[in-house]
Amino acid sequence: QVQLVESGGGLVQAGGSLRLSCAVSGRTFSSYAMGWFRQAPGKEREFVAAISWSGGSTYYADSVKGRFTISRDNAKNTVYLQMNGLKPEDTAEYYCAAGDSPDGLDAWGQGTLVTVSS
């Protein structure tokens, strides 16, 4: 069983930056693909970014491409989401996810709230 714990959310002004972290335990982190999803109030959960087990491949939603960067440190069992140029529409609960492949993410953290003020 894998456990995921997100941190780094908070309140930031539009144009600002935040870095989310997700600490993973329970199984061999380096064997997992990892990703980030978000869910805004009243909306469906949506894909944000994903990274392969090696870090060699990354994937982004069009809405965040060029502003967000996903990365991982397999020595620290941690995946990151660097968010720059934040917009009010980025306001959401952000969830870390793990799985066997970037399109097979099925284990979830509890979420961390990001609020972007205009």
A tleap script that builds the chain and sets N, CA, C and O, in Angstrom:
source leaprc.protein.ff14SB
mol = sequence {
  NGLN VAL GLN LEU VAL GLU SER GLY GLY GLY
  LEU VAL GLN ALA GLY GLY SER LEU ARG LEU
  SER CYS ALA VAL SER GLY ARG THR PHE SER
  SER TYR ALA MET GLY TRP PHE ARG GLN ALA
  PRO GLY LYS GLU ARG GLU PHE VAL ALA ALA
  ILE SER TRP SER GLY GLY SER THR TYR TYR
  ALA ASP SER VAL LYS GLY ARG PHE THR ILE
  SER ARG ASP ASN ALA LYS ASN THR VAL TYR
  LEU GLN MET ASN GLY LEU LYS PRO GLU ASP
  THR ALA GLU TYR TYR CYS ALA ALA GLY ASP
  SER PRO ASP GLY LEU ASP ALA TRP GLY GLN
  GLY THR LEU VAL THR VAL SER CSER
}
set mol.1.N position { 0.851 -1.180 0.000 }
set mol.1.CA position { 0.000 0.000 0.000 }
set mol.1.C position { 0.892 1.238 0.000 }
set mol.1.O position { 1.816 1.342 0.806 }
set mol.2.N position { 0.618 2.157 -0.890 }
set mol.2.CA position { 1.400 3.380 -0.988 }
set mol.2.C position { 0.657 4.508 -0.282 }
set mol.2.O position { -0.567 4.605 -0.363 }
set mol.3.N position { 1.409 5.358 0.407 }
set mol.3.CA position { 0.847 6.545 1.061 }
set mol.3.C position { 1.460 7.790 0.441 }
set mol.3.O position { 2.665 7.851 0.198 }
set mol.4.N position { 0.617 8.779 0.189 }
set mol.4.CA position { 1.051 10.034 -0.427 }
set mol.4.C position { 0.598 11.196 0.449 }
set mol.4.O position { -0.566 11.259 0.847 }
set mol.5.N position { 1.508 12.109 0.750 }
set mol.5.CA position { 1.185 13.259 1.581 }
set mol.5.C position { 1.661 14.525 0.868 }
set mol.5.O position { 2.857 14.720 0.656 }
set mol.6.N position { 0.702 15.382 0.502 }
set mol.6.CA position { 1.012 16.628 -0.180 }
set mol.6.C position { 1.271 17.746 0.831 }
set mol.6.O position { 0.773 17.722 1.956 }
set mol.7.N position { 2.056 18.712 0.398 }
set mol.7.CA position { 2.284 19.921 1.184 }
set mol.7.C position { 2.655 21.047 0.239 }
set mol.7.O position { 2.953 20.821 -0.934 }
set mol.8.N position { 2.633 22.276 0.771 }
set mol.8.CA position { 3.088 23.421 -0.009 }
set mol.8.C position { 1.991 24.319 -0.529 }
set mol.8.O position { 2.282 25.359 -1.120 }
set mol.9.N position { 0.740 23.952 -0.328 }
set mol.9.CA position { -0.340 24.813 -0.767 }
set mol.9.C position { -0.430 26.078 0.069 }
set mol.9.O position { 0.220 26.201 1.107 }
set mol.10.N position { -1.236 27.007 -0.393 }
set mol.10.CA position { -1.406 28.246 0.347 }
set mol.10.C position { -2.070 29.303 -0.498 }
set mol.10.O position { -2.600 29.031 -1.575 }
set mol.11.N position { -2.027 30.531 0.022 }
set mol.11.CA position { -2.622 31.684 -0.655 }
set mol.11.C position { -1.515 32.487 -1.332 }
set mol.11.O position { -0.505 32.813 -0.707 }
set mol.12.N position { -1.707 32.799 -2.592 }
set mol.12.CA position { -0.704 33.558 -3.343 }
set mol.12.C position { -1.426 34.523 -4.280 }
set mol.12.O position { -2.543 34.254 -4.722 }
set mol.13.N position { -0.784 35.638 -4.573 }
set mol.13.CA position { -1.367 36.594 -5.511 }
set mol.13.C position { -1.149 36.129 -6.950 }
set mol.13.O position { -0.213 35.385 -7.243 }
set mol.14.N position { -2.020 36.577 -7.825 }
set mol.14.CA position { -1.868 36.262 -9.241 }
set mol.14.C position { -0.486 36.688 -9.725 }
set mol.14.O position { 0.004 37.766 -9.387 }
set mol.15.N position { 0.127 35.826 -10.519 }
set mol.15.CA position { 1.482 36.070 -10.995 }
set mol.15.C position { 2.555 35.475 -10.114 }
set mol.15.O position { 3.722 35.427 -10.504 }
set mol.16.N position { 2.181 35.024 -8.937 }
set mol.16.CA position { 3.130 34.467 -7.992 }
set mol.16.C position { 3.435 33.003 -8.265 }
set mol.16.O position { 2.988 32.423 -9.254 }
set mol.17.N position { 4.216 32.426 -7.353 }
set mol.17.CA position { 4.675 31.046 -7.512 }
set mol.17.C position { 4.468 30.255 -6.225 }
set mol.17.O position { 4.462 30.809 -5.126 }
set mol.18.N position { 4.304 28.977 -6.388 }
set mol.18.CA position { 4.264 28.026 -5.276 }
set mol.18.C position { 4.921 26.738 -5.747 }
set mol.18.O position { 4.927 26.433 -6.940 }
set mol.19.N position { 5.476 25.982 -4.798 }
set mol.19.CA position { 5.983 24.652 -5.105 }
set mol.19.C position { 5.291 23.647 -4.203 }
set mol.19.O position { 5.409 23.708 -2.979 }
set mol.20.N position { 4.575 22.730 -4.813 }
set mol.20.CA position { 3.944 21.651 -4.079 }
set mol.20.C position { 4.891 20.466 -3.999 }
set mol.20.O position { 5.663 20.199 -4.920 }
set mol.21.N position { 4.813 19.764 -2.882 }
set mol.21.CA position { 5.597 18.554 -2.680 }
set mol.21.C position { 4.667 17.404 -2.333 }
set mol.21.O position { 3.601 17.602 -1.750 }
set mol.22.N position { 5.080 16.213 -2.697 }
set mol.22.CA position { 4.325 15.015 -2.350 }
set mol.22.C position { 5.319 13.958 -1.893 }
set mol.22.O position { 6.121 13.460 -2.683 }
set mol.23.N position { 5.256 13.625 -0.624 }
set mol.23.CA position { 6.126 12.596 -0.053 }
set mol.23.C position { 5.428 11.251 -0.150 }
set mol.23.O position { 4.254 11.121 0.195 }
set mol.24.N position { 6.155 10.263 -0.620 }
set mol.24.CA position { 5.577 8.946 -0.895 }
set mol.24.C position { 6.248 7.894 -0.024 }
set mol.24.O position { 7.469 7.896 0.127 }
set mol.25.N position { 5.463 7.005 0.540 }
set mol.25.CA position { 6.006 5.910 1.336 }
set mol.25.C position { 5.179 4.658 1.097 }
set mol.25.O position { 4.076 4.715 0.554 }
set mol.26.N position { 5.726 3.545 1.507 }
set mol.26.CA position { 4.971 2.308 1.460 }
set mol.26.C position { 5.461 1.305 0.440 }
set mol.26.O position { 5.360 0.098 0.659 }
set mol.27.N position { 5.994 1.787 -0.678 }
set mol.27.CA position { 6.546 0.893 -1.689 }
set mol.27.C position { 7.702 1.596 -2.379 }
set mol.27.O position { 8.025 2.734 -2.041 }
set mol.28.N position { 8.310 0.951 -3.314 }
set mol.28.CA position { 9.472 1.513 -4.003 }
set mol.28.C position { 9.044 2.685 -4.874 }
set mol.28.O position { 8.421 2.510 -5.921 }
set mol.29.N position { 9.393 3.885 -4.416 }
set mol.29.CA position { 8.953 5.101 -5.103 }
set mol.29.C position { 9.431 5.129 -6.534 }
set mol.29.O position { 8.690 5.530 -7.432 }
set mol.30.N position { 10.654 4.711 -6.756 }
set mol.30.CA position { 11.242 4.848 -8.093 }
set mol.30.C position { 10.554 3.980 -9.137 }
set mol.30.O position { 10.817 4.138 -10.329 }
set mol.31.N position { 9.681 3.068 -8.721 }
set mol.31.CA position { 8.969 2.219 -9.682 }
set mol.31.C position { 7.655 2.833 -10.136 }
set mol.31.O position { 7.006 2.313 -11.044 }
set mol.32.N position { 7.257 3.941 -9.505 }
set mol.32.CA position { 5.953 4.542 -9.788 }
set mol.32.C position { 6.057 5.699 -10.775 }
set mol.32.O position { 6.994 6.496 -10.725 }
set mol.33.N position { 5.081 5.773 -11.669 }
set mol.33.CA position { 4.795 7.033 -12.332 }
set mol.33.C position { 4.022 7.894 -11.328 }
set mol.33.O position { 3.299 7.376 -10.478 }
set mol.34.N position { 4.183 9.203 -11.440 }
set mol.34.CA position { 3.547 10.123 -10.498 }
set mol.34.C position { 2.830 11.229 -11.254 }
set mol.34.O position { 3.142 11.520 -12.409 }
set mol.35.N position { 1.878 11.830 -10.589 }
set mol.35.CA position { 1.174 12.918 -11.259 }
set mol.35.C position { 0.501 13.845 -10.269 }
set mol.35.O position { 0.448 13.585 -9.067 }
set mol.36.N position { -0.010 14.932 -10.813 }
set mol.36.CA position { -0.789 15.908 -10.053 }
set mol.36.C position { -2.118 16.135 -10.772 }
set mol.36.O position { -2.179 16.246 -11.997 }
set mol.37.N position { -3.170 16.199 -9.973 }
set mol.37.CA position { -4.504 16.537 -10.452 }
set mol.37.C position { -5.008 17.691 -9.595 }
set mol.37.O position { -4.430 17.995 -8.552 }
set mol.38.N position { -6.073 18.324 -10.032 }
set mol.38.CA position { -6.682 19.377 -9.226 }
set mol.38.C position { -8.191 19.358 -9.390 }
set mol.38.O position { -8.732 18.893 -10.394 }
set mol.39.N position { -8.844 19.878 -8.371 }
set mol.39.CA position { -10.294 19.973 -8.402 }
set mol.39.C position { -10.711 21.309 -7.826 }
set mol.39.O position { -10.495 21.589 -6.647 }
set mol.40.N position { -11.307 22.125 -8.667 }
set mol.40.CA position { -11.826 23.424 -8.244 }
set mol.40.C position { -13.241 23.241 -7.702 }
set mol.40.O position { -13.914 22.271 -8.050 }
set mol.41.N position { -13.697 24.159 -6.857 }
set mol.41.CA position { -15.055 24.046 -6.294 }
set mol.41.C position { -16.099 23.930 -7.394 }
set mol.41.O position { -16.136 24.743 -8.317 }
set mol.42.N position { -16.943 22.916 -7.286 }
set mol.42.CA position { -18.016 22.732 -8.240 }
set mol.42.C position { -17.613 22.140 -9.568 }
set mol.42.O position { -18.430 22.056 -10.486 }
set mol.43.N position { -16.355 21.725 -9.683 }
set mol.43.CA position { -15.874 21.181 -10.957 }
set mol.43.C position { -15.338 19.768 -10.772 }
set mol.43.O position { -15.093 19.320 -9.652 }
set mol.44.N position { -15.162 19.072 -11.900 }
set mol.44.CA position { -14.585 17.740 -11.883 }
set mol.44.C position { -13.075 17.809 -11.636 }
set mol.44.O position { -12.427 18.814 -11.929 }
set mol.45.N position { -12.541 16.728 -11.095 }
set mol.45.CA position { -11.097 16.641 -10.948 }
set mol.45.C position { -10.470 16.570 -12.335 }
set mol.45.O position { -10.968 15.870 -13.216 }
set mol.46.N position { -9.370 17.302 -12.522 }
set mol.46.CA position { -8.729 17.326 -13.836 }
set mol.46.C position { -7.236 17.070 -13.726 }
set mol.46.O position { -6.598 17.380 -12.720 }
set mol.47.N position { -6.709 16.502 -14.779 }
set mol.47.CA position { -5.281 16.219 -14.874 }
set mol.47.C position { -4.493 17.524 -14.970 }
set mol.47.O position { -4.906 18.462 -15.652 }
set mol.48.N position { -3.357 17.572 -14.282 }
set mol.48.CA position { -2.458 18.723 -14.355 }
set mol.48.C position { -1.132 18.344 -15.003 }
set mol.48.O position { -0.717 18.946 -15.993 }
set mol.49.N position { -0.472 17.335 -14.432 }
set mol.49.CA position { 0.845 16.948 -14.934 }
set mol.49.C position { 1.167 15.531 -14.482 }
set mol.49.O position { 0.616 15.043 -13.495 }
set mol.50.N position { 2.071 14.871 -15.219 }
set mol.50.CA position { 2.529 13.538 -14.837 }
set mol.50.C position { 3.978 13.372 -15.241 }
set mol.50.O position { 4.487 14.077 -16.113 }
set mol.51.N position { 4.638 12.416 -14.580 }
set mol.51.CA position { 6.044 12.153 -14.842 }
set mol.51.C position { 6.280 10.653 -14.767 }
set mol.51.O position { 5.712 9.968 -13.916 }
set mol.52.N position { 7.119 10.148 -15.662 }
set mol.52.CA position { 7.413 8.722 -15.675 }
set mol.52.C position { 8.276 8.333 -14.474 }
set mol.52.O position { 8.786 9.200 -13.765 }
set mol.53.N position { 8.436 7.033 -14.251 }
set mol.53.CA position { 9.177 6.565 -13.080 }
set mol.53.C position { 10.612 7.075 -13.098 }
set mol.53.O position { 11.191 7.327 -12.041 }
set mol.54.N position { 11.192 7.230 -14.286 }
set mol.54.CA position { 12.583 7.674 -14.381 }
set mol.54.C position { 12.723 9.184 -14.388 }
set mol.54.O position { 13.815 9.717 -14.195 }
set mol.55.N position { 11.613 9.869 -14.610 }
set mol.55.CA position { 11.681 11.323 -14.782 }
set mol.55.C position { 11.990 11.739 -16.205 }
set mol.55.O position { 12.071 12.930 -16.507 }
set mol.56.N position { 12.163 10.767 -17.075 }
set mol.56.CA position { 12.550 11.076 -18.444 }
set mol.56.C position { 11.434 11.596 -19.323 }
set mol.56.O position { 11.687 12.213 -20.359 }
set mol.57.N position { 10.202 11.351 -18.917 }
set mol.57.CA position { 9.051 11.821 -19.689 }
set mol.57.C position { 8.104 12.590 -18.784 }
set mol.57.O position { 7.802 12.166 -17.669 }
set mol.58.N position { 7.645 13.719 -19.279 }
set mol.58.CA position { 6.688 14.527 -18.534 }
set mol.58.C position { 5.514 14.888 -19.440 }
set mol.58.O position { 5.645 14.939 -20.663 }
set mol.59.N position { 4.378 15.132 -18.822 }
set mol.59.CA position { 3.137 15.399 -19.547 }
set mol.59.C position { 2.400 16.518 -18.814 }
set mol.59.O position { 2.400 16.569 -17.584 }
set mol.60.N position { 1.781 17.404 -19.568 }
set mol.60.CA position { 1.097 18.550 -18.969 }
set mol.60.C position { -0.244 18.795 -19.630 }
set mol.60.O position { -0.428 18.545 -20.821 }
set mol.61.N position { -1.178 19.289 -18.831 }
set mol.61.CA position { -2.408 19.821 -19.393 }
set mol.61.C position { -2.087 21.108 -20.141 }
set mol.61.O position { -1.181 21.848 -19.757 }
set mol.62.N position { -2.827 21.366 -21.202 }
set mol.62.CA position { -2.577 22.573 -21.991 }
set mol.62.C position { -2.686 23.831 -21.145 }
set mol.62.O position { -1.981 24.811 -21.388 }
set mol.63.N position { -3.568 23.806 -20.154 }
set mol.63.CA position { -3.824 24.997 -19.350 }
set mol.63.C position { -2.639 25.390 -18.470 }
set mol.63.O position { -2.574 26.524 -17.997 }
set mol.64.N position { -1.710 24.475 -18.246 }
set mol.64.CA position { -0.575 24.783 -17.360 }
set mol.64.C position { 0.766 24.698 -18.081 }
set mol.64.O position { 1.802 25.036 -17.509 }
set mol.65.N position { 0.751 24.255 -19.320 }
set mol.65.CA position { 1.997 24.082 -20.066 }
set mol.65.C position { 2.744 25.407 -20.161 }
set mol.65.O position { 2.161 26.433 -20.511 }
set mol.66.N position { 4.031 25.379 -19.848 }
set mol.66.CA position { 4.846 26.576 -19.875 }
set mol.66.C position { 4.862 27.333 -18.563 }
set mol.66.O position { 5.690 28.225 -18.377 }
set mol.67.N position { 3.966 26.999 -17.653 }
set mol.67.CA position { 3.915 27.669 -16.342 }
set mol.67.C position { 4.255 26.727 -15.197 }
set mol.67.O position { 4.874 27.140 -14.216 }
set mol.68.N position { 3.856 25.470 -15.315 }
set mol.68.CA position { 4.080 24.482 -14.263 }
set mol.68.C position { 5.160 23.497 -14.706 }
set mol.68.O position { 5.295 23.198 -15.893 }
set mol.69.N position { 5.926 22.999 -13.738 }
set mol.69.CA position { 6.946 21.994 -14.000 }
set mol.69.C position { 6.853 20.883 -12.964 }
set mol.69.O position { 6.894 21.140 -11.761 }
set mol.70.N position { 6.728 19.656 -13.432 }
set mol.70.CA position { 6.729 18.502 -12.533 }
set mol.70.C position { 8.130 17.904 -12.523 }
set mol.70.O position { 8.800 17.832 -13.553 }
set mol.71.N position { 8.556 17.480 -11.343 }
set mol.71.CA position { 9.864 16.847 -11.218 }
set mol.71.C position { 9.807 15.852 -10.073 }
set mol.71.O position { 8.849 15.840 -9.301 }
set mol.72.N position { 10.820 15.027 -9.964 }
set mol.72.CA position { 10.858 14.031 -8.886 }
set mol.72.C position { 12.286 13.839 -8.423 }
set mol.72.O position { 13.240 14.010 -9.183 }
set mol.73.N position { 12.408 13.480 -7.159 }
set mol.73.CA position { 13.688 13.139 -6.555 }
set mol.73.C position { 13.531 11.745 -5.974 }
set mol.73.O position { 12.979 11.582 -4.886 }
set mol.74.N position { 14.010 10.747 -6.690 }
set mol.74.CA position { 13.802 9.371 -6.244 }
set mol.74.C position { 14.588 9.059 -4.972 }
set mol.74.O position { 14.228 8.140 -4.236 }
set mol.75.N position { 15.639 9.798 -4.711 }
set mol.75.CA position { 16.394 9.590 -3.473 }
set mol.75.C position { 15.609 10.080 -2.252 }
set mol.75.O position { 15.816 9.594 -1.141 }
set mol.76.N position { 14.708 11.047 -2.465 }
set mol.76.CA position { 13.915 11.594 -1.368 }
set mol.76.C position { 12.474 11.107 -1.391 }
set mol.76.O position { 11.664 11.527 -0.565 }
set mol.77.N position { 12.147 10.223 -2.333 }
set mol.77.CA position { 10.780 9.706 -2.444 }
set mol.77.C position { 9.753 10.840 -2.535 }
set mol.77.O position { 8.704 10.801 -1.894 }
set mol.78.N position { 10.076 11.828 -3.332 }
set mol.78.CA position { 9.246 13.024 -3.394 }
set mol.78.C position { 9.054 13.465 -4.839 }
set mol.78.O position { 9.974 13.406 -5.655 }
set mol.79.N position { 7.837 13.907 -5.133 }
set mol.79.CA position { 7.543 14.527 -6.420 }
set mol.79.C position { 7.116 15.964 -6.159 }
set mol.79.O position { 6.494 16.269 -5.141 }
set mol.80.N position { 7.462 16.839 -7.097 }
set mol.80.CA position { 7.221 18.264 -6.926 }
set mol.80.C position { 6.377 18.803 -8.077 }
set mol.80.O position { 6.355 18.244 -9.174 }
set mol.81.N position { 5.690 19.892 -7.799 }
set mol.81.CA position { 5.023 20.659 -8.843 }
set mol.81.C position { 5.375 22.129 -8.616 }
set mol.81.O position { 4.854 22.771 -7.704 }
set mol.82.N position { 6.264 22.648 -9.458 }
set mol.82.CA position { 6.597 24.059 -9.408 }
set mol.82.C position { 5.583 24.814 -10.244 }
set mol.82.O position { 5.419 24.540 -11.433 }
set mol.83.N position { 4.907 25.761 -9.623 }
set mol.83.CA position { 3.844 26.520 -10.290 }
set mol.83.C position { 4.234 27.987 -10.349 }
set mol.83.O position { 4.339 28.650 -9.317 }
set mol.84.N position { 4.445 28.486 -11.543 }
set mol.84.CA position { 4.788 29.888 -11.765 }
set mol.84.C position { 3.673 30.576 -12.546 }
set mol.84.O position { 2.854 29.923 -13.192 }
set mol.85.N position { 3.658 31.883 -12.477 }
set mol.85.CA position { 2.646 32.627 -13.218 }
set mol.85.C position { 1.233 32.208 -12.862 }
set mol.85.O position { 0.385 32.044 -13.739 }
set mol.86.N position { 0.983 32.034 -11.571 }
set mol.86.CA position { -0.327 31.539 -11.139 }
set mol.86.C position { -1.440 32.510 -11.478 }
set mol.86.O position { -1.275 33.729 -11.441 }
set mol.87.N position { -2.584 31.920 -11.811 }
set mol.87.CA position { -3.773 32.671 -12.186 }
set mol.87.C position { -4.911 32.318 -11.235 }
set mol.87.O position { -4.900 31.238 -10.644 }
set mol.88.N position { -5.890 33.200 -11.073 }
set mol.88.CA position { -7.027 32.864 -10.205 }
set mol.88.C position { -7.695 31.544 -10.595 }
set mol.88.O position { -8.203 30.834 -9.727 }
set mol.89.N position { -7.702 31.211 -11.873 }
set mol.89.CA position { -8.324 29.962 -12.312 }
set mol.89.C position { -7.520 28.722 -11.947 }
set mol.89.O position { -7.977 27.602 -12.175 }
set mol.90.N position { -6.334 28.905 -11.384 }
set mol.90.CA position { -5.552 27.776 -10.867 }
set mol.90.C position { -5.981 27.405 -9.445 }
set mol.90.O position { -5.519 26.404 -8.897 }
set mol.91.N position { -6.861 28.207 -8.853 }
set mol.91.CA position { -7.356 27.922 -7.513 }
set mol.91.C position { -8.062 26.574 -7.492 }
set mol.91.O position { -8.999 26.341 -8.256 }
set mol.92.N position { -7.602 25.684 -6.606 }
set mol.92.CA position { -8.160 24.328 -6.544 }
set mol.92.C position { -7.490 23.558 -5.413 }
set mol.92.O position { -6.491 23.993 -4.842 }
set mol.93.N position { -8.064 22.414 -5.113 }
set mol.93.CA position { -7.390 21.432 -4.278 }
set mol.93.C position { -6.514 20.616 -5.211 }
set mol.93.O position { -6.983 20.110 -6.230 }
set mol.94.N position { -5.239 20.489 -4.861 }
set mol.94.CA position { -4.282 19.768 -5.698 }
set mol.94.C position { -3.969 18.418 -5.059 }
set mol.94.O position { -3.667 18.325 -3.869 }
set mol.95.N position { -4.050 17.380 -5.883 }
set mol.95.CA position { -3.853 16.016 -5.407 }
set mol.95.C position { -2.673 15.371 -6.109 }
set mol.95.O position { -2.508 15.490 -7.323 }
set mol.96.N position { -1.872 14.698 -5.335 }
set mol.96.CA position { -0.788 13.884 -5.848 }
set mol.96.C position { -1.335 12.494 -6.144 }
set mol.96.O position { -2.231 12.016 -5.448 }
set mol.97.N position { -0.800 11.843 -7.176 }
set mol.97.CA position { -1.264 10.509 -7.543 }
set mol.97.C position { -0.086 9.644 -7.972 }
set mol.97.O position { 0.916 10.148 -8.478 }
set mol.98.N position { -0.218 8.334 -7.764 }
set mol.98.CA position { 0.826 7.376 -8.131 }
set mol.98.C position { 0.198 6.206 -8.886 }
set mol.98.O position { -0.976 5.886 -8.707 }
set mol.99.N position { 1.006 5.583 -9.730 }
set mol.99.CA position { 0.506 4.423 -10.461 }
set mol.99.C position { 1.594 3.777 -11.284 }
set mol.99.O position { 2.754 4.187 -11.256 }
set mol.100.N position { 1.193 2.756 -12.018 }
set mol.100.CA position { 2.149 1.994 -12.805 }
set mol.100.C position { 2.590 2.727 -14.070 }
set mol.100.O position { 3.635 2.414 -14.639 }
set mol.101.N position { 1.799 3.694 -14.504 }
set mol.101.CA position { 2.135 4.444 -15.713 }
set mol.101.C position { 1.521 5.825 -15.616 }
set mol.101.O position { 0.606 6.030 -14.818 }
set mol.102.N position { 1.996 6.786 -16.409 }
set mol.102.CA position { 1.434 8.139 -16.345 }
set mol.102.C position { -0.061 8.205 -16.649 }
set mol.102.O position { -0.730 9.139 -16.209 }
set mol.103.N position { -0.598 7.241 -17.388 }
set mol.103.CA position { -2.048 7.230 -17.634 }
set mol.103.C position { -2.753 6.173 -16.802 }
set mol.103.O position { -3.905 5.828 -17.068 }
set mol.104.N position { -2.057 5.662 -15.793 }
set mol.104.CA position { -2.642 4.667 -14.899 }
set mol.104.C position { -2.453 5.037 -13.440 }
set mol.104.O position { -2.097 4.188 -12.623 }
set mol.105.N position { -2.691 6.314 -13.104 }
set mol.105.CA position { -2.487 6.808 -11.734 }
set mol.105.C position { -3.739 6.527 -10.928 }
set mol.105.O position { -4.817 7.019 -11.261 }
set mol.106.N position { -3.607 5.738 -9.867 }
set mol.106.CA position { -4.796 5.291 -9.154 }
set mol.106.C position { -4.663 5.297 -7.646 }
set mol.106.O position { -5.555 4.802 -6.957 }
set mol.107.N position { -3.588 5.834 -7.112 }
set mol.107.CA position { -3.446 6.000 -5.660 }
set mol.107.C position { -3.348 7.491 -5.395 }
set mol.107.O position { -2.646 8.203 -6.113 }
set mol.108.N position { -4.050 7.976 -4.367 }
set mol.108.CA position { -4.228 9.420 -4.195 }
set mol.108.C position { -3.817 9.884 -2.815 }
set mol.108.O position { -3.941 9.153 -1.832 }
set mol.109.N position { -3.326 11.111 -2.756 }
set mol.109.CA position { -3.110 11.779 -1.492 }
set mol.109.C position { -4.374 12.487 -1.044 }
set mol.109.O position { -5.422 12.385 -1.682 }
set mol.110.N position { -4.256 13.222 0.088 }
set mol.110.CA position { -5.433 13.866 0.675 }
set mol.110.C position { -5.681 15.257 0.121 }
set mol.110.O position { -6.747 15.833 0.338 }
set mol.111.N position { -4.700 15.802 -0.598 }
set mol.111.CA position { -4.868 17.101 -1.230 }
set mol.111.C position { -4.257 18.242 -0.448 }
set mol.111.O position { -4.108 18.175 0.772 }
set mol.112.N position { -3.905 19.291 -1.174 }
set mol.112.CA position { -3.446 20.539 -0.573 }
set mol.112.C position { -4.083 21.680 -1.347 }
set mol.112.O position { -4.146 21.650 -2.576 }
set mol.113.N position { -4.560 22.696 -0.615 }
set mol.113.CA position { -5.340 23.761 -1.222 }
set mol.113.C position { -4.444 24.885 -1.724 }
set mol.113.O position { -3.582 25.383 -1.000 }
set mol.114.N position { -4.663 25.270 -2.965 }
set mol.114.CA position { -3.991 26.415 -3.560 }
set mol.114.C position { -5.049 27.459 -3.895 }
set mol.114.O position { -6.015 27.182 -4.605 }
set mol.115.N position { -4.846 28.669 -3.367 }
set mol.115.CA position { -5.767 29.769 -3.629 }
set mol.115.C position { -4.982 30.920 -4.245 }
set mol.115.O position { -4.004 31.395 -3.668 }
set mol.116.N position { -5.417 31.361 -5.416 }
set mol.116.CA position { -4.747 32.445 -6.122 }
set mol.116.C position { -5.694 33.640 -6.149 }
set mol.116.O position { -6.782 33.576 -6.721 }
set mol.117.N position { -5.264 34.720 -5.525 }
set mol.117.CA position { -6.099 35.923 -5.474 }
set mol.117.C position { -5.771 36.855 -6.643 }
set mol.117.O position { -4.636 36.915 -7.116 }
set mol.118.N position { -6.779 37.566 -7.085 }
set mol.118.CA position { -6.587 38.478 -8.237 }
set mol.118.C position { -6.197 39.874 -7.779 }
set mol.118.O position { -5.997 40.762 -8.608 }
savepdb mol mol.pdb
quit
